Amino acid sequence: MMAHDATKAKDIQSFKAAPASADLQSVMMMVYSMKEQMDGMERLFKSRLEEVAGMKTKMEVFETFVRRRFDEISMEINATSQQLEFAEEGLAGRFGEVLSTISAISFSGNGLTAANTGVELQAVLTDTEDAANKILDAADRISNRMRNDNQFSGDEDRLQFFEQTRNDVQEILMACSFQDLTGQRIRKTLESLQLIEDKISSTLDELGIEVKSDPLAGGVRDSTENHAHSQADIDALFA
């Protein structure tokens, strides 16, 4: 990290020393600022993945209860046919609630259920990484040209320099468009996570199960709050 910071500082100093236009200097400073913002977004995405992992604990508790409850119900059914007649309607409703909840949060692979949040977050990370690589590659090419601008032999070389730089800047701006798509995916993921939690909590409440809070869950949320950026900040960055 120290070597990377030193390299970045050196590039900025070299860039300032180069006889470039104010617009190109502004673009380069914006590129490095965008890199820092994307690092913060990556930490946010990783913290969201940790929250998804935390939901697994509730699922395991729910699964354990369902199995235990099925065993208890089986014993009750075998104990007496009289109890079965009285409890038949209640059992059907209870099974329906359990099966409905499991179906609602089960992974379907088609992106239509809440359990697809892991896939969405992985897609966000992939899109962010691809965009970051494109931006940094274009920035490196611009930086290299700026360091070699003293080798221009005429107007033709200068025109070629500006054309190549214009193309790289355009590639940076195009790569920044990933923010709209990833923002939609993140919002969809958060809504899906809330849906999963609500369904599980509602079913556990109806079944009379109390789940103890995980002390690690609070730590994940604190970490998220420390590194999260508001949507307004992100939109302002790319405006």
Secondary structure, 3 states (H helix, E strand, C coil): CHHHHHHHHHHHHHHHHCCCCHHHHHHHHHHHHHHHHHHHHHHHHHHHHHHHHHHHHHHHHHHHHHHHHHHHHHHHHHHCHHHHHHHHHHHHHHHHHHHHHHHHHCCCCCCCCHHHHHHHHHHHHHHHHHHHHHHHHHHHHHHHHHHCHHHCCCHHHHHHHHHHHHHHHHHHHHHCCHHHHHHHHHHHHHHHHHHHHHHHHHHHHHCCCCCCCCHHHHHHHHHHHHHCCCHHHHHHHHC
